[in-house]
Amino acid sequence: MDMINKARYRHRQKKLDQLLFELKPARSERFLEIGVADREYSPVDNFIIKNYPYRENITALGIGSLSEFRRNYPDVRAFEYDGRIFPFRDREFDIAHANAVIEHVGAFDAQVVFLREAARVSRRGMITTPNRFFPVETHTRVPFLHWMDKSRFDALLRLMGKGWAADDYMHLLGYRELELLAKRAGLADYRITRNRFLGLTATFSLIWFDTGR
């Protein structure tokens, strides 16, 4: 494993440790992993699927074909969906989790739907997302330019040969936007934590808890 992937591995492990500490999953609890990758391009792709302690209880949800995922993880239930309404009953799962997914589902209204659905089908859960105001944009590894308005940022990405990251590929969030999302999605009991790198907030974790609804 090269240095970049080693760093990514440590970062993902910290997120898994946070999930286990905050939500304390029991062996019998049903777990939904949202946003799995069909094809893996690095050793840390589908990290939770590989490292969650109770894999027999995982259900995976993703957009598009999951045929390769199913071949790689035949012991995990996998469902495909259209990117909006989750194909599950209310509170079908004890825990829902998504790592760096909500910034890819579309603009604010689509993000509200995503978070509302994640909370609807679970009793508690956690999503993580990059901080819009961290100096380096983590998908493109471009510094500072993502602080511009989105239309200018997208135009510069195309000029730099990174047009794949423009338009609806990502809509980054700051603390205030994430807090507004939580309120619009109807979360009654939640907490947003700042995950720091070199003293700066690199990512946020939005954690919600069972309200008995």
N, C-alpha and C positions, 0 to 999 in steps of 0.2 A: 504494500500500500504506500503510495507516494505521500509527500508532506501535506499537500492540500487535502487529500482524502483522510489523512490522519487527523488533521484539524477538524474537518467536517464530522468525522466519527466522534471525536470528543464533544463537539457541539451537540450532536444528536443524542449522545449518551446523557448529557446534562438535561436535555429536555425530557428524556425518558425517566431519569431520576426525579425530576420535578413532578411529572405525571404520577409516579408511584407514591411520592411523598404527599402531594396535595389531595389526591383522590382515593388513595389506599384501596386499590381493587382487591376484592376477595377472589379466591380460586373459582368460585361458582358464578361470578358475575359476568354478564354478557357485555361484550366490548365491540364497539363499532369504530373502525379505522376508515376515515373519510379521505378520499383523494389518493388512492394507491396508484402506482405506476404499472402499466402493463409490461413495458420493456425497461429493463434496468441498464443505466449507462454508467453507474459507479457502484462501488461496494456498499455505499450508505443509502442507496435507494431502497425504499420499503423497509426502513430501519426498524420501525415498530413491529412489523410483521415478523421480522427475523429475531427480535430480542424481547418482545413482551413475554412475561413469564408464563402466561396461561394461554398459549396460542390456540388451544382447542376451543376457546370461547370467542375467538375473533370472527367478526363478519367484516368483509372489506367492501367498500363502495368506490366506484370510479366511473369516469366518463369514457365512452367508447369501448371498443373491444377489450376484454380482459382474458383473452384466450391464452396468451403467454403466461400471464400471472397465474391462471388456474393450473397450467402445467407445472409451474415452479412451486406452487403451494397448494397441492391437492387436498390438504387437510383444512384449508380455510374456505369458508363460504364466501363467494364473491358475487356481487350484484352490480349491474351497469345501470346508469340512469342518464337523464337528459340535462343534468346540471341545475335543475331547479327543485322540484318536489321529490323528497326522498321516498323510495318505495317501501316504507315501513310504517307500522302502526305507532300511535302515540305511546311513548315510554316503553318501546320494545326492548331498549337496551338500558343497562345500568350506567354505562359510561360511553361517551362519544369523544373522539379525538381527531384533530386535523392539524397537521404541521405545514405551515407556509402554503395554504390552499386558498384562504379567503381573499387574498390579494389578486387571485387569478380568475375569480368567478364572474367578474364584470364590475360595473360602477356601483355606486352606493346602494341603490335600490336592490340590485342583485345580491349584494353582500348582506343586506338585511334579511332577504329570503333565505340565504344560505345559513346564517346564524340561527334564525328562527326555526328552520327545519332541524338543525343539529340539536337544538334544545328541545324541540317537540318530541323527538324520538328517543330521548335519553333522560335519565334522572339527574345526571351531573356530567360535566365534561370539561375539556380544555382545548382551545385552539391557540396556535402561535402564529405570529406574523412579523415580518421585518418592520423596524421603525423607519418611517418615511424620513425622519430627520437625522438618521445616522449618516455620517459623512460619505460612506461608500455604499452605492446601491448594490445589493448583494447578488442580484441575478446577472447583471451586466459587468459588475466590478468597475463601474465608472464612478468616480467621485464627484460630488457636489451638483452635477447637472440635473439630478432628479429633484432638486429643490426649486427648479423653475416650474411654471405652470405646465400641465401635462402636454398641451399641444406643442409647445416649444421643445420640451424634452423628447417627445416622439419624433419630431422633425430632426433633431440632432442625432438621435439613435439611427435613423435611416441614413444620414450622411456618414456616420461612423461604421456602416455595414452591420448594424445591430437592429435592423428593422423587425426582426422576429420578436423583439421585446416591446414593440410599440402597440398602440391602440388598446384593445381589451386584454392583452397578455397580462398586464398588471395594473392595479390601482392601489397604490401604497397608502398606508394609514399611519397617522400620528395618534397620540394618546387621546386627544379630544374626539377625533373621528371614531376611534374604537369605542370610546365611552358612549357616544351618541348611537352607534350601531347597537350596543347592548341594550340601551333603553328602547330604541325603535323595535328591536326584536322581542321585547317583552320580558327580558331576564329580570327576575325579582331579586335574586340573591347571587351576586357575582363579585369577582375581584379581578383587577388588572395588575399584573406584576411587571416590573421592568427588569429585563435580563441584560446585564451589562457586559461590555467588552472594553478593556482598557479604561474603565470608569464611565464610559458612555453607554446609553441605552441602545443596544443593538436590535433587540426584538422585544415584543410584548407577548405575555401569556394571558389570555382571557379565560378565567376559570369560573364555572357556574356550579351551583349546588342544588340539591334536591329541595324543592319547596313543597312537595307533597301534593302538587296540583293534579 
